[in-house]
Amino acid sequence: MKMIDLRSDTISQPTPAMREAMANALLGDDVFGDDPTVNRLQELSAALLGKEAALFMPSGTMANLTAVLSHCGRGDEVILGNKSHTFLYEAGGISALGSVHSCQLANQANGCIDLEDIEAAIRGENIHFPRTRLICLENTHNRCGGTALPLEYHKQVYAIAHRYKIPLHIDGARIFNASIALHEKAAAFAQECDSITFCLSKGLCAPIGSVLCGTREFIEQARRVRKQLGGGMRQVGVIAAAGIVALETMTERLAEDHQRAKALAIGLSSIDGLVFHMGMPTTNMVFIELAKSFPANAAQLVEKLKLYHLIVLPFGERQMRLVIHYWISDEDVTNAISIFNQVMASI
């Protein structure tokens, strides 16, 4: 029986077209800037996001770290959400490696940060304070249910950032999911920031890599920081080739993942013991919680589900995350609902 793995879209495998492109990729030394496939990926990425330049990165974590270190110096401060990926899941890299201080503001249920809170957190000129040098947003917002932050909100935050002459960086790991969910071009979001990252290896199915986009001057600085972090790669066109296929063929089909996530959520909502405190999914992520009356916790249920060939991710004591991606079919969704029904009825 097929194992249905809903832990994350990071487990998605490259498509046959990607594997073929990787096998036939033209290669060069990217540290010297002469890998033609990497250069094509970067040019395509910049054009798609409406930015001057782009830089291929090994991971989203390194892409965000590189962005922060390119915008900030030692002792500077970045404003970000207390549920953001950079704060929670990137090993404290901005502080450990860049000595950048963070000001964590509360994320609202939809992933946004209150505009008044952002403005109030911007430091005045005082030798006792760190200097506010950057504001960071995340879209879609993983920890807030995979929510898509509206374009209008980006514009409002960018207006604040401009007023105080502070750059705005977007962790856009799943920005194409936000684009599809909100019926806006990805470039529309990128226009309302100074730098933006996006991931190739989640819903877009490429095996490795993220891209950082911004001005030419910013990307030149980012290239230096990437080298310092050990992210300078050589004949990496063998990987970048899959990213080109991802951008050319995979962004629009994310709507299918969103539809399947909604179908999964509707099916699970009829099962006694499951509650949806985060509401129905707006993109490809489904967050469910166990009712207080249910006799098992999330970890126990996850282990039981695995015996029935269904893998989901526990998120705390009684919460779980299920993520739809390219390799999850309608049949898989139906089977996942059935497995949940069986297992929960048996506990």
Buried (B, 14 or more C-beta within 10 A) or exposed (E): EEEBBBBBBEBBEBBEBBBBBBEEBEBBBBBEEEBBBBBBBBEBBBBBBBBBBBBBBBBBBBBBBBBBBBBBEEEBBBBBBBBBBBBBEBEEBBEEBBEBBBBBBEBBEBBBBEEEBBBEBBBEEEEEEBBBBBBBBBBBBBBBBBBBBBBEBBEBBBEBBEEEEBBBBBBBBBBBBBBBBBEBBBBBBBBBBBBBBBBBBBBBBBBBBBBBBBEEEBBEBBBEBBEEBEBBBEBBBBBBBBBBBBBEBBBEEBBBBBBBBBBBBBBBBEBEBBBBEBEEBBBBBBBBBBEEEBEBBBEBBBEBBEEBBBBBBBBEEBBBBBBBBBBBBEEBBEBBBEBBBEBBEEE
